[in-house]
Amino acid sequence: MTDAEPDLIYVFIPESIGPIDRGDKYEDPIIDELERLRLGEVSGAGCSLGDVREDGTRLIESCGIDVDTDDVDAARAALRGLHPKLGCPEGTQLHYSASSNRLQDEYRESGWSLEQTRTMLHPGFGI
């Protein structure tokens, strides 16, 4: 990575998976792939909880992984190749910006749909 501020790719995964399992299933393989290709690093991760249920508990609805990269296009391509191998569910998205446009790639049964307009913002950074 260079001295310039890296770009962020937010990996949105609509899966009910806790932090330890998320790390084993997604984060560790992403870290390994990014390091192997020298495309960046995982800089954070988290889970989004659903509404409070009658018993007061909240289930995990989705998780997200932050990837810092100096080459958004190459990192997106690597992540698109990796995620289906990891068993990501349909609806998995890669959120990024290009020329000030908020975009996403989304995984579907038929494959990846690329460069869609994105309305969802990063849950922590609002970007």
C-alpha positions as CSV (number, residue, x, y, z in Angstrom):
1,M,0.0,0.0,0.0
2,T,1.2,3.5,-0.7
3,D,1.3,6.6,1.6
4,A,-1.9,7.9,0.0
5,E,-5.2,7.3,1.8
6,P,-6.6,3.9,0.7
7,D,-10.0,3.5,-0.7
8,L,-12.7,1.5,1.1
9,I,-14.6,-1.5,-0.1
10,Y,-17.4,-2.5,2.3
11,V,-18.3,-6.2,1.9
12,F,-22.0,-6.6,3.0
13,I,-23.0,-10.2,3.7
14,P,-26.7,-10.9,4.4
15,E,-26.0,-13.9,6.7
16,S,-26.7,-14.5,10.3
17,I,-23.2,-15.3,11.4
18,G,-21.4,-14.4,14.6
19,P,-17.9,-12.7,14.9
20,I,-15.8,-15.9,15.4
21,D,-17.5,-17.8,12.5
22,R,-17.4,-14.7,10.3
23,G,-13.7,-14.5,10.9
24,D,-13.1,-18.1,10.0
25,K,-15.5,-18.2,7.0
26,Y,-14.8,-14.7,5.5
27,E,-12.2,-12.5,7.1
28,D,-9.3,-14.9,7.3
29,P,-9.6,-16.0,3.7
30,I,-10.0,-12.4,2.6
31,I,-6.9,-11.4,4.5
32,D,-5.0,-14.2,3.0
33,E,-6.1,-13.4,-0.6
34,L,-5.5,-9.6,-0.2
35,E,-2.0,-10.3,1.2
36,R,-1.2,-12.9,-1.5
37,L,-2.2,-10.4,-4.3
38,R,-0.8,-7.3,-2.4
39,L,-4.2,-5.6,-2.8
40,G,-4.9,-4.2,0.6
41,E,-6.0,-5.3,4.1
42,V,-9.1,-5.9,6.2
43,S,-9.4,-2.9,8.5
44,G,-12.6,-3.8,10.4
45,A,-15.7,-5.9,10.6
46,G,-19.0,-6.1,12.4
47,C,-22.5,-7.4,12.7
48,S,-25.9,-5.7,12.2
49,L,-28.7,-6.8,14.6
50,G,-32.3,-7.1,13.8
51,D,-35.2,-5.7,15.8
52,V,-35.7,-6.6,19.4
53,R,-37.8,-9.8,19.7
54,E,-40.5,-10.5,22.4
55,D,-37.9,-12.2,24.6
56,G,-35.6,-9.1,24.4
57,T,-33.0,-10.7,22.2
58,R,-31.8,-9.5,18.8
59,L,-30.6,-11.8,16.0
60,I,-27.7,-11.0,13.7
61,E,-29.2,-10.1,10.3
62,S,-26.0,-9.4,8.4
63,C,-22.3,-8.8,8.7
64,G,-19.8,-6.5,7.1
65,I,-16.1,-6.4,6.4
66,D,-14.1,-3.3,5.6
67,V,-11.3,-3.6,3.0
68,D,-8.8,-0.9,2.5
69,T,-7.1,-0.9,-0.9
70,D,-5.1,1.2,-3.3
71,D,-6.6,-0.7,-6.3
72,V,-10.4,-0.8,-6.0
73,D,-10.9,-2.5,-9.4
74,A,-8.4,-5.3,-8.8
75,A,-9.6,-5.8,-5.2
76,R,-13.2,-6.0,-6.4
77,A,-12.2,-8.6,-9.0
78,A,-10.4,-10.7,-6.3
79,L,-13.3,-10.4,-3.9
80,R,-15.8,-11.4,-6.6
81,G,-13.7,-14.5,-7.4
82,L,-13.3,-15.4,-3.7
83,H,-16.7,-15.0,-2.2
84,P,-18.6,-17.6,-4.1
85,K,-15.9,-20.1,-3.2
86,L,-16.5,-19.2,0.5
87,G,-20.2,-19.9,0.2
88,C,-21.5,-16.3,0.3
89,P,-25.3,-16.0,0.1
90,E,-27.1,-14.3,-2.7
91,G,-27.4,-10.6,-1.9
92,T,-23.7,-10.3,-0.9
93,Q,-22.6,-6.8,-2.0
94,L,-19.3,-5.0,-2.5
95,H,-19.8,-1.3,-1.8
96,Y,-17.3,1.2,-3.2
97,S,-17.1,4.6,-4.8
98,A,-15.8,5.6,-8.3
99,S,-15.6,9.2,-9.5
100,S,-17.7,10.3,-6.5
101,N,-20.5,7.8,-7.4
102,R,-21.7,5.3,-4.8
103,L,-21.7,1.9,-6.5
104,Q,-22.1,-1.8,-5.6
105,D,-21.5,-5.2,-7.1
106,E,-24.1,-7.7,-6.0
107,Y,-23.9,-11.5,-6.0
108,R,-26.9,-13.3,-7.4
109,E,-27.7,-16.9,-8.4
110,S,-26.7,-16.0,-12.0
111,G,-23.4,-14.4,-10.9
112,W,-22.3,-10.8,-10.1
113,S,-24.2,-7.8,-11.2
114,L,-21.6,-5.0,-11.5
115,E,-21.5,-1.2,-11.0
116,Q,-25.1,-0.8,-9.7
117,T,-26.1,2.5,-8.1
118,R,-25.9,2.1,-4.3
119,T,-28.2,3.8,-1.7
120,M,-27.1,1.9,1.4
121,L,-24.4,3.7,3.4
122,H,-21.7,2.1,5.5
123,P,-23.2,1.6,9.0
124,G,-20.3,3.2,10.8
125,F,-18.8,5.7,8.4
126,G,-21.9,6.8,6.5
127,I,-20.1,6.7,3.1
